[in-house]
Amino acid sequence: MARQHSESAEADRTVLLGEQLVRIHDLLRGQLAELRRDLAAAKPSGPPVLEDELRRKCLSFCLFLHGHHTAEDDHMLPGLAASHPALAPVLERLTREHAVISDRLDRIQELADKGDPVSVRADVERLAAEVEAHLDWEEAQIVDALDSYGPTVIPAGGPDRD
């Protein structure tokens, strides 16, 4: 089945659920890459302190990724378990990985709150390798199953607009 979406920003878009997942993952990848670049470029003047804007960006990314995984655990994975029972080992692994990543995100949030850019940078680098591998593996394992649900129409302007 070909993936379709309208080129017009004003028209409704028809997409498959797997495509939606990949788009969200691509957004996460982009935000993570930007956060890593910003952390690497941060040069403290005086004692090493995480600047407020960079701290907010770090905390925002952590919150977004945590929310994404919580939504997957609460909604997407149970639906896949019911409709695709053969995916049980995959879904169990994804749930375990979400828990590990959640612990890492909590640690990064604590470090960001303390304002230690060196520790935040090191932990974000460790997290990046795990998250990128996780997203790639998740997509390889479940996108086809998500697409089997068929297309979804996303209203112009996003899912919350009438």
C-alpha positions in Angstrom: 0.0 0.0 0.0 1.5 3.4 -1.0 1.8 6.0 1.7 -0.2 9.1 0.7 -0.5 12.6 2.0 -1.6 15.8 0.6 0.9 18.4 -0.5 -1.5 21.1 0.6 -1.2 22.3 4.2 -4.9 23.2 4.1 -6.2 19.7 3.0 -6.8 16.8 5.2 -3.9 14.3 5.1 -4.4 10.5 4.8 -1.5 8.7 6.5 -0.9 5.2 7.9 -0.3 4.9 11.6 3.2 3.6 11.0 4.0 6.7 9.0 2.7 8.8 11.9 5.1 7.0 14.3 8.0 7.5 12.0 7.3 11.2 11.7 7.2 11.5 15.5 10.4 9.6 15.8 12.0 11.8 13.2 10.9 14.8 15.2 12.5 13.3 18.3 15.7 12.5 16.4 15.9 16.1 15.2 15.3 17.5 18.7 17.9 15.2 20.1 20.5 16.1 17.5 19.8 19.8 18.1 20.1 19.4 21.9 23.4 17.5 21.4 24.8 20.2 19.2 23.8 23.0 21.6 25.3 21.1 24.6 28.5 20.5 22.7 28.7 24.2 21.7 28.0 25.5 25.2 31.0 27.3 26.5 30.4 28.5 30.1 31.9 31.8 31.1 33.1 31.3 34.6 32.0 28.4 36.6 30.3 25.7 34.5 26.6 26.4 34.7 23.9 25.2 32.4 22.3 28.3 30.8 18.6 28.7 31.3 17.6 28.3 27.7 19.7 25.2 27.2 18.3 23.8 30.5 14.7 24.4 29.3 15.5 22.8 26.0 16.9 19.7 27.7 14.0 19.5 30.1 11.5 19.9 27.2 13.1 17.1 25.2 13.0 14.8 28.3 9.4 15.6 28.9 8.4 15.1 25.2 10.2 11.7 24.9 8.8 10.5 28.3 5.3 11.5 27.2 5.8 9.7 23.8 6.8 6.5 25.5 4.1 6.7 28.1 1.5 7.1 25.3 3.0 4.1 23.5 2.9 2.0 26.6 -0.6 3.0 27.6 -2.3 3.0 24.2 -0.3 1.8 21.1 1.4 -1.3 22.6 -1.7 -2.8 24.2 -3.6 -2.4 20.9 -0.8 -4.1 19.0 -0.7 -6.9 21.6 -4.4 -7.5 21.1 -4.3 -7.4 17.3 -0.9 -8.9 16.7 -0.2 -11.5 19.4 2.9 -12.8 17.7 4.5 -9.4 18.5 4.4 -10.1 22.2 8.3 -10.5 22.6 8.8 -7.3 20.6 6.3 -5.4 22.7 7.8 -6.7 25.9 11.3 -5.5 24.8 10.0 -2.1 23.8 8.3 -1.8 27.3 11.6 -2.7 29.0 13.6 -0.2 26.9 11.0 2.5 27.7 11.6 1.9 31.4 15.4 2.1 31.0 15.1 5.3 28.9 12.7 6.8 31.4 15.3 6.2 34.2 18.0 8.0 32.0 15.6 10.9 31.3 14.9 11.2 35.1 18.7 11.4 35.7 19.2 14.0 33.0 16.4 16.1 34.4 18.0 15.9 37.9 21.4 17.0 36.4 19.8 19.8 34.4 18.0 21.0 37.5 21.4 21.1 39.3 22.8 23.1 36.3 25.8 20.9 35.6 26.5 21.1 31.8 29.3 18.6 31.8 27.3 15.8 33.4 24.2 16.7 31.3 26.2 16.6 28.1 27.7 13.2 29.0 24.4 11.7 30.0 22.7 13.1 26.9 25.4 11.5 24.7 24.8 8.1 26.4 21.0 8.5 26.0 21.3 9.5 22.3 22.9 6.2 21.4 20.2 4.2 23.2 17.3 6.3 21.9 18.5 6.2 18.3 18.9 2.4 18.4 15.6 2.0 20.2 13.7 4.1 17.6 15.3 2.3 14.7 14.5 -1.1 16.1 11.0 -0.1 17.0 10.3 1.1 13.5 11.7 -2.1 12.0 9.6 -4.2 14.2 6.1 -2.6 14.3 5.6 -0.1 11.5 4.1 -2.8 9.2 1.8 -4.0 12.0 0.6 -0.4 12.6 0.0 0.1 8.9 -2.2 -3.0 8.9 -4.8 -0.9 10.7 -5.2 1.1 7.5 -5.1 4.8 6.8 -6.1 7.6 9.2 -7.2 11.0 8.2 -5.5 13.9 10.0 -7.5 17.1 9.7 -5.8 20.1 8.1 -3.9 22.0 10.8 -3.3 19.0 12.9 -5.3 16.4 14.9 -6.9 18.9 17.3 -8.4 21.3 14.7 -12.0 20.9 13.6 
